[in-house]
Amino acid sequence: MTMRDVKRFAAFLFTAAMGLALCGCMQTRAYVDSTLGDTNYADLKTSGHPQPIQLVFDFQNKAQSNTGAVRDIKPQIALLLSQSGLFSDVSNDPVPSGRKLTIVINRVRLGDDAEKTKFGVGLATGGGRGMLTDGYTCTVSYIEPGRTPVTTVVKHALYRTMDYTAPGGLPPMSRGKAAETVYRQLIAKSLAEIDRSSDLSQ
């Protein structure tokens, strides 16, 4: 190997090392909006004899169904419903009583602070700091034969930055953990609202 080759190889190693360092510094961090917060399942009107429920779930991006996301996220949603204590079983198929929960989560990118304010999330980006905001709208309908359906709509938001100071002092999370937190808080709040205005737990 000539001296020129050695210098080229050294330059290549330096460039690669700098690239890896920059990638490490530029990791995307995720933050969950604090407006909604956690809902305590202990406050729900659970029954001593919970009944099964059918789950119909859709996950959308800008109102367009995302079948891959439905496949990945539906088990998480079913687990959250089971953990609520409201149901004896969460089924993909119709149940004998005909009771059904239809859950649609729609994710949309919020482009500016005015749009965020209109959406109802509590955090502005403050000067274009390179923050991305995903708004989530969760629409849940409880359907029982012979009764008027009960529907609730709950909104949430998730922020992503490239290594900036935590927005609003929120704790940083991985994107996966942040998304799971958003789903958990959306479902818990939706169940609490429907539970207050129906016989969901009976």
N, C-alpha and C positions, 0 to 999 in steps of 0.2 A: 504494500500500500504506500503510495507516494505521500509526500507532505501535503500536497494539495487535497488528496483524498481524505487525509486525516482531518484537515481543517473543515472540509465539507461535512464530514461525518459529525464533527464536534458542533458545527453550526446547526445541523439537523437535530442533534440531541437537545441543544439549547432551545430551539424553536418548539420542539415537542414538549419539553419540560414547562416552558412558558405557557403553552396551550393548555396543558393539564392544570397548571396553577390558576389560570384565568377561568377555566371551567369550574374549578372548585370554588372560586370566589363568586362566580355568577350563578350559583344554584338558586333555583326558584324556591321561594318560601311562600307558604300559604297561611292565611289568617281567616278565622271565622268571625263574621260580624256579631257584635255583642247585643244587638237590639232584641233578638228573640230569646236567647238563653235556654236553659234547661227547664223542662216540665217534669215534676215529680209524679211517677206512676202511682205512688202511694195515695195521691189525692183523687184518683179515679174511683168511680162508683162500681167497683168490681163485685161480681156476684159469687155466691157460694157454689153455684152450679153454672159455670160459664158454658156457652154453646159454641159450636163450630161456625166458622165464617169462610166464605169463598173470597179469595183475593184476586182481583183483576188489576194488573199494574202496567203502566206505560211510562217510559222515560223519553222525553222529547228534547231536541235541540231546536230552538226557535219554532216550536209547535210542530216539528217534524219528528215522527217516531224514530228512535234509534234502537234497532233490534239487538245490537251487540250490548248496549248499555242495559237494556231490559234483562237480558240473560245474566249479566254480571251483578246487577243491583237488586233484582227481585228477591233473591235469597236473603239479602240483608234486610229488606223491608219485611219479609215474612217473619224473620227472627225478631225484629222489633215489635211486631204485632203480638207474637207469642209471649214475649217478655212483659207485655203490658198487663197480663193477667185477665184480660177481658174475654179471651176466647179459649175454648178447650182444644181447638185445632185450627190451623190456618191452611186451607186447601186451595189447590189450583182448580179443582173441579167444583161444580155446584154441590151444595149441601142440602140435606132433606128439608130444612126450614126455608130454603130459598134466600137466606140472608147473604148479602154480598157487600164488600167494600171495594169500590173502584178508586184507585189512587193514580193520579197523573202528576208527575214532576216534570216541569218544563224549565230548561236552563237557557238563559239568554245573556249575551254579553252587553253590559251597560257601558256606554261609550264616554259619558262625561258626567260632571257633578250634578248638572240639572236633571239628567236622566236618572241618576241614582236617587236624588231627592224625590222625584216623581214616583219612583218605584217604591220608596219608603224605607230604604236602608239608612243607617245612621252615620255613615262615614263618608266624608268628602276627601278627594285625593290631595287637594291643596297644592296646585301649581304643576300638575303634569309630571309627577315623580316616576313615571314608568310603571304605574300600577294597573293591573287588569282586574276588573270586577265582573264576576259571574252572578247574575241574579237568578234565584230559584223560586218558582211559584208552584206550590203543592196544592192540588185540588183533590179533596177526598169526599166521596159520596157514599153514604150508608143507605143501602136499599133493602127493604123488607116487604115482601108481598102484602098488599092490602093497605100499605101506609105510604104517606108522602115521603119521598127521599129527603134525607138531610145532608146538606152539602156545606163544606167549609173551605175557605181559601186562605193559605198561610204563605207568607213570603220570607225569604232569607237571602243572604249574600255571602260570597266567599271572595277574598282578595288574594291576588298573587303579585309578588314583587320580585325583582332581581336584586336581592341583598340590600335593600334599603332598610332604614330604621323601621321597626314595627309600627304599622299604622295604628294610631289611636291607642298605643300601648298594648295591643293584642298579642297573645302568646303565639310564637311561630309553630307551625306543624308541617308535616309532610303533606303533599297534596292528597294522598289517599286518606290519611287520618282526618284532614280537614273536611273532605267530602263525606266521610262516614259521620262526622259530627253534625254536619248540615242535615243529612238524612234523618239522623236520630232526633234532632231538635224539631224538624218539620213534622215528623210522624207523631211524636209525643204531643206537640201542641195541637195538631189536628184531631187526635183521639180525644184529648181533653175537651175541646170545643164541641165535638159531636156527642161525647158522653154526657155533657151538661144538658143537651137539648134533645135527647132520644133515649130509647131503651137499649142502647147498644150492648150494655153489659148483662142484660137479662136473658 
